[in-house]
């Protein structure tokens, strides 16, 4: 689904990532670790087509990223849901409208029952009319997940999704991501929380990618 062939990315005159060759297979579950500043967010942006590699080849759904037009990239991104650590919402709109924004951008109709079911799945069914400023950190992250998957992506990328959450809420979010994987979604979570990765051992067969010395390496066998 997403493949890197000898990819490098330079930033600010220096090489941040180099010699990356890997493939995220359909239905796989990966964690991405590494120290702050190692390039985890940059790697996710390369997966999302938000950045172009300085060298090498990235293939998204069997298409070379460099060959895609701006419109093609926009369409491709509909197959990739992105969950940011600090998701930005429109504070004047209720939660349900914020979650449904990707449908509006894509020109697709919002089906009230589908939206209600999705909010219920992430545990926010009673907060559909709430405004974002009133939400807790855990509620915001679950809303961010709902917004990322409302169009039905094939791949879900999450950038430090539990970074600002307590342990109980982190596990709740992890459980939702595992459920998505069981539905056939490819999941990649960038995190520095090794306890979260260890906890995943009992929930899902996952692999760990580690950024070290500008390279992304597979760290051991299945968790």
DABEL-V308660 format. One record per helix or strand of 3 or more residues. SS is the DSSP state (H for helix, E for strand). FROM is the first residue (numbers start at 1). TO is the last residue. If there is no record, write none. Layout:
ss->SS from->FROM to->TO
ss->SS from->FROM to->TO
This chain:
ss->E from->2 to->11
ss->E from->14 to->24
ss->E from->29 to->33
ss->H from->40 to->48
ss->E from->55 to->60
ss->H from->65 to->67
ss->H from->70 to->77
ss->E from->80 to->83
ss->H from->95 to->99
ss->H from->101 to->105
ss->H from->112 to->121
ss->H from->125 to->127
ss->H from->132 to->134
ss->H from->137 to->149
ss->E from->155 to->159
ss->H from->167 to->182
ss->E from->186 to->190
ss->H from->194 to->202
ss->E from->207 to->212
ss->E from->215 to->218
